[in-house]
Amino acid sequence: MKRIPIIPTVLVLAAVATMLALGIWQLGRAEEKADLLARYEAAAAADADAEFPLEGDGREVWFRPSTIDCREVIGIETVAGTAESGQKGWAQRANCSVGRDAEVLVDLGFSREIEPPKWEGGDVTGVIAPGPRLVANPPVAGLQPLAKPDPSDLPNNHLAYAGQWFFFALTALLIYGFALRSRMKKRD
């Protein structure tokens, strides 16, 4: 009777079990992410302003409208951005002091010019985007409107990740099966 090696078999089966568990976990994460994206879609449709989060990542209010008072502009940086029309260019992002030793990032608007605008601060209304940051709507400092933050831009890759883990598990079993078959043939 031909013997199957015990230790390698246990290791391969443990690895396969781990990969299957990771695939099942990713399926659960896909459902959680779908629920989260549905909540963000509902938040994007809300009319009532949310208080801008001054601590943490503010996930609970992403995509909600908000207003801040930029009391002092600490600095303005130019980052890649997309206009409401879809045109690519620059988003002008201000770091604003809002009091209470708190700072808020504000995307002021879109520009084709890399040079930051002159802006002294004031009230800004917009939409809370991941970061968190406030995307001004309407834009300020004479800039054009930026593309509105959209929850559908957030990926839900978990189903693909689950498929990868299941594929890895199947591949490990096939390779080990071929290795065992080759070993058994050599013993004959």
Secondary structure, DSSP 4 states (H G I P E B T S, - for coil): -PPPPHHHHHHHHHHHHHHHHHHHHHHHHHHHHHHHHHHHHHHHT--S--PPPSSS--GGGTT-EEEEEE-EEEEEEEEEEEBTTS-EEEEEEEEEEEETTEEEEEEEEEESS-SPPP---EEEEEEEETTTEEEESS--TTPBPBPPP-GGGS---HHHHHHHHHHHHHHHHHHHHHHHHHHHHHH-
